[in-house]
Amino acid sequence: MGISSIFLLGMIGIMLLLVFRRKVLSLIKQESKVVKSLQRKSWFHNPYLSGIVLFLWNILMTAIVALLIFALMITEIYIPYLHLVVFGLGTLACILAWATFSAAWVGSKKSRLMMASIGSSFYGLLGMYGLYEYITLEPSYPGEDVFMAALGFMGVMVVAAVALMTCFLFIGFQKKEATH
């Protein structure tokens, strides 16, 4: 299975996730310990502070995944598709955190959108960093091929755009259901 097939399957998976996000969000119950704990925190009722915590969570998960991938590269552990498992688990952890934040939120729609905007802005910054590096990419010596580096920065931009959209939609546009 080539990288293009894996990329296509990942994009289809994210689209299905967004289409069926209410099902995913229904997995997080209002009575769960984590939701109740978040609702009791004073900072969580402030959309700016909860957005900053969400922003920091997104940084933490991205850093953990990046460090694990880097560790796989420098230790030369050659287990096929292990990097995809790391990416997948990082994505699942983020989605569960976003669903938990969404389920725990009890404020207004405007405050929910503010929290989602602040929290997902990390991915906007990451995408802008990828764009900057892509635009300013130059060979370090004459004749160096920078194709793979350019491809990597394009990948960063695509992943950041998809993560920004997914995070914002999961948190910003969720209706509370009366069944909880």
Secondary structure, DSSP 8 states (H G I E B T S, - for coil): --HHHHHHHHHHHHHHHHHTHHHHHHTS-TTSHHHHHHHH-TGGGSHHHHHHHHHHHHHHHHHHHHHHHHHHHHTT---TTHHHHHHHHHHHHHHHHHHHHHHH--S-HHHHHHHHHHHHHHHHHHHHHHHHHHHT---SSTT---HHHHHHHHHHHHHHHHHHHHHHHHHHT----TT-
